[in-house]
């Protein structure tokens, strides 16, 4: 890829960032909620009384503190300046905690769960889909219908089934949470094993429901690849079956899968929301849900912008790396 192509993709990435940032600013405001009033109402429900004048004065003070009393265009310009500096400010719902603090607490849980399970499902599903085409027998004949069943069942439904059978009925695994309540978080083996134990059911629900999608997509690509001329030529040269499968079959069929994997890794937050809700998992998706419910604009801004930046970065990297993986898509190639 030449320099002009790289510059075009960088400029496109910048436009995508500002477009997504603009939507991220205005969409939460369309709900019509007042985050300050809702937060103060929650505090009032927890105990104590306050006169209407005092409540109005406090709302006005908080609006001024968060800049919500400014004209909408001025709020938007301040927001863009903060986003360019990656300064998400303070959380409305958890004031005076900064948004970056909340994200920093939740992000490791989401990364550890979603990225690991996505990679496992990608590798296992891609191999099973390719193997089902390469080895046509009774075993592989029943494999793809099973993968279709897995692909049709969403994350949260698999999670509910696992909770019911393995959590409540057999009591093999905990039904929720990131770790046991009596365990003190620390950097040691016991805590790590406890976290893995609690992550077993969420991870299993994600892998089981997504492995079928990867397998079906890989199967379709593998069917196309096996009919190509270079496969016939490789077979005529007397290459081993194993080398043809890995070097010629999977290597060419997996290229579209890599693109999908990059986008899937960029969307780990959205994919984690329902799973984290079902299992009460302390990740970024659950934090996003709580921020939306509480009209916590600044926390929503921070999480969504991280998602936008991740997807934009992954897409840019794929645009730059893909020609290296497949010379046929290099710019200027026939």
RAZI-V302160 format. One record per residue. N is the residue number from 1. RES is the residue in one small letter. SS is DSSP state (h for helix, s for strand, l for the rest). Layout:
BEGIN
n=N res=RES ss=SS
n=N res=RES ss=SS
END
This chain:
BEGIN
n=1 res=x ss=l
n=2 res=x ss=l
n=3 res=x ss=h
n=4 res=x ss=h
n=5 res=x ss=h
n=6 res=x ss=h
n=7 res=x ss=h
n=8 res=x ss=h
n=9 res=x ss=h
n=10 res=x ss=h
n=11 res=x ss=h
n=12 res=x ss=h
n=13 res=x ss=h
n=14 res=x ss=h
n=15 res=x ss=h
n=16 res=x ss=h
n=17 res=x ss=h
n=18 res=x ss=h
n=19 res=x ss=h
n=20 res=x ss=h
n=21 res=x ss=h
n=22 res=x ss=h
n=23 res=x ss=h
n=24 res=x ss=h
n=25 res=x ss=h
n=26 res=x ss=h
n=27 res=x ss=h
n=28 res=x ss=h
n=29 res=x ss=h
n=30 res=x ss=h
n=31 res=x ss=h
n=32 res=x ss=l
n=33 res=x ss=l
n=34 res=x ss=l
n=35 res=x ss=h
n=36 res=x ss=h
n=37 res=x ss=h
n=38 res=x ss=h
n=39 res=x ss=h
n=40 res=x ss=h
n=41 res=x ss=h
n=42 res=x ss=h
n=43 res=x ss=h
n=44 res=x ss=h
n=45 res=x ss=h
n=46 res=x ss=l
n=47 res=x ss=l
n=48 res=x ss=l
n=49 res=x ss=l
n=50 res=x ss=l
n=51 res=x ss=l
n=52 res=x ss=h
n=53 res=x ss=h
n=54 res=x ss=h
n=55 res=x ss=h
n=56 res=x ss=h
n=57 res=x ss=h
n=58 res=x ss=h
n=59 res=x ss=h
n=60 res=x ss=h
n=61 res=x ss=h
n=62 res=x ss=h
n=63 res=x ss=h
n=64 res=x ss=h
n=65 res=x ss=h
n=66 res=x ss=h
n=67 res=x ss=l
n=68 res=x ss=l
n=69 res=x ss=l
n=70 res=x ss=l
n=71 res=x ss=l
n=72 res=x ss=h
n=73 res=x ss=h
n=74 res=x ss=h
n=75 res=x ss=h
n=76 res=x ss=h
n=77 res=x ss=h
n=78 res=x ss=h
n=79 res=x ss=h
n=80 res=x ss=h
n=81 res=x ss=h
n=82 res=x ss=h
n=83 res=x ss=h
n=84 res=x ss=h
n=85 res=x ss=l
n=86 res=x ss=l
n=87 res=x ss=l
n=88 res=x ss=l
n=89 res=x ss=l
n=90 res=x ss=s
n=91 res=x ss=l
n=92 res=x ss=l
n=93 res=x ss=l
n=94 res=x ss=l
n=95 res=x ss=l
n=96 res=x ss=l
n=97 res=x ss=l
n=98 res=x ss=s
n=99 res=x ss=h
n=100 res=x ss=h
n=101 res=x ss=h
n=102 res=x ss=h
n=103 res=x ss=h
n=104 res=x ss=h
n=105 res=x ss=h
n=106 res=x ss=h
n=107 res=x ss=h
n=108 res=x ss=h
n=109 res=x ss=h
n=110 res=x ss=h
n=111 res=x ss=h
n=112 res=x ss=h
n=113 res=x ss=h
n=114 res=x ss=h
n=115 res=x ss=h
n=116 res=x ss=h
n=117 res=x ss=h
n=118 res=x ss=h
n=119 res=x ss=h
n=120 res=x ss=h
n=121 res=x ss=h
n=122 res=x ss=h
n=123 res=x ss=h
n=124 res=x ss=h
n=125 res=x ss=h
n=126 res=x ss=h
n=127 res=x ss=h
n=128 res=x ss=h
n=129 res=x ss=h
n=130 res=x ss=h
n=131 res=x ss=h
n=132 res=x ss=h
n=133 res=x ss=h
n=134 res=x ss=h
n=135 res=x ss=l
n=136 res=x ss=l
n=137 res=x ss=l
n=138 res=x ss=h
n=139 res=x ss=h
n=140 res=x ss=h
n=141 res=x ss=h
n=142 res=x ss=h
n=143 res=x ss=h
n=144 res=x ss=h
n=145 res=x ss=h
n=146 res=x ss=h
n=147 res=x ss=h
n=148 res=x ss=h
n=149 res=x ss=h
n=150 res=x ss=h
n=151 res=x ss=h
n=152 res=x ss=h
n=153 res=x ss=l
n=154 res=x ss=l
n=155 res=x ss=h
n=156 res=x ss=h
n=157 res=x ss=h
n=158 res=x ss=h
n=159 res=x ss=h
n=160 res=x ss=h
n=161 res=x ss=h
n=162 res=x ss=h
n=163 res=x ss=h
n=164 res=x ss=h
n=165 res=x ss=h
n=166 res=x ss=h
n=167 res=x ss=h
n=168 res=x ss=h
n=169 res=x ss=h
n=170 res=x ss=l
n=171 res=x ss=l
n=172 res=x ss=l
n=173 res=x ss=l
n=174 res=x ss=l
n=175 res=x ss=l
n=176 res=x ss=l
n=177 res=x ss=l
n=178 res=x ss=l
n=179 res=x ss=l
n=180 res=x ss=l
n=181 res=x ss=l
n=182 res=x ss=l
n=183 res=x ss=l
n=184 res=x ss=l
n=185 res=x ss=l
n=186 res=x ss=l
n=187 res=x ss=l
n=188 res=x ss=l
n=189 res=x ss=h
n=190 res=x ss=h
n=191 res=x ss=h
n=192 res=x ss=h
n=193 res=x ss=h
n=194 res=x ss=h
n=195 res=x ss=h
n=196 res=x ss=h
n=197 res=x ss=h
n=198 res=x ss=h
n=199 res=x ss=h
n=200 res=x ss=h
n=201 res=x ss=h
n=202 res=x ss=h
n=203 res=x ss=h
n=204 res=x ss=h
n=205 res=x ss=h
n=206 res=x ss=h
n=207 res=x ss=h
n=208 res=x ss=h
n=209 res=x ss=h
n=210 res=x ss=h
n=211 res=x ss=h
n=212 res=x ss=h
n=213 res=x ss=h
n=214 res=x ss=h
n=215 res=x ss=h
n=216 res=x ss=h
n=217 res=x ss=h
n=218 res=x ss=h
n=219 res=x ss=h
n=220 res=x ss=h
n=221 res=x ss=h
n=222 res=x ss=h
n=223 res=x ss=h
n=224 res=x ss=h
n=225 res=x ss=h
n=226 res=x ss=h
n=227 res=x ss=l
n=228 res=x ss=l
n=229 res=x ss=h
n=230 res=x ss=h
n=231 res=x ss=h
n=232 res=x ss=h
n=233 res=x ss=h
n=234 res=x ss=h
n=235 res=x ss=h
n=236 res=x ss=h
n=237 res=x ss=l
n=238 res=x ss=l
n=239 res=x ss=l
n=240 res=x ss=l
n=241 res=x ss=h
n=242 res=x ss=h
n=243 res=x ss=h
n=244 res=x ss=h
n=245 res=x ss=h
n=246 res=x ss=h
n=247 res=x ss=h
n=248 res=x ss=h
n=249 res=x ss=h
n=250 res=x ss=h
n=251 res=x ss=h
n=252 res=x ss=h
n=253 res=x ss=h
n=254 res=x ss=l
n=255 res=x ss=h
n=256 res=x ss=h
n=257 res=x ss=h
n=258 res=x ss=h
n=259 res=x ss=h
n=260 res=x ss=h
n=261 res=x ss=h
n=262 res=x ss=h
n=263 res=x ss=h
n=264 res=x ss=h
n=265 res=x ss=h
n=266 res=x ss=h
n=267 res=x ss=l
n=268 res=x ss=h
n=269 res=x ss=h
n=270 res=x ss=h
n=271 res=x ss=h
n=272 res=x ss=h
n=273 res=x ss=h
n=274 res=x ss=h
n=275 res=x ss=h
n=276 res=x ss=h
n=277 res=x ss=h
n=278 res=x ss=h
n=279 res=x ss=h
n=280 res=x ss=l
n=281 res=x ss=l
n=282 res=x ss=l
n=283 res=x ss=l
n=284 res=x ss=h
n=285 res=x ss=h
n=286 res=x ss=h
n=287 res=x ss=h
n=288 res=x ss=h
n=289 res=x ss=h
n=290 res=x ss=h
n=291 res=x ss=h
n=292 res=x ss=h
n=293 res=x ss=h
n=294 res=x ss=l
n=295 res=x ss=l
n=296 res=x ss=l
n=297 res=x ss=h
n=298 res=x ss=h
n=299 res=x ss=h
n=300 res=x ss=h
n=301 res=x ss=h
n=302 res=x ss=h
n=303 res=x ss=h
n=304 res=x ss=h
n=305 res=x ss=h
n=306 res=x ss=h
n=307 res=x ss=h
n=308 res=x ss=h
n=309 res=x ss=h
n=310 res=x ss=h
n=311 res=x ss=h
n=312 res=x ss=h
n=313 res=x ss=h
n=314 res=x ss=h
n=315 res=x ss=h
n=316 res=x ss=h
n=317 res=x ss=h
n=318 res=x ss=h
n=319 res=x ss=h
n=320 res=x ss=h
n=321 res=x ss=h
n=322 res=x ss=h
n=323 res=x ss=h
n=324 res=x ss=h
n=325 res=x ss=h
n=326 res=x ss=l
n=327 res=x ss=h
n=328 res=x ss=h
n=329 res=x ss=h
n=330 res=x ss=l
n=331 res=x ss=l
n=332 res=x ss=l
n=333 res=x ss=l
n=334 res=x ss=l
END
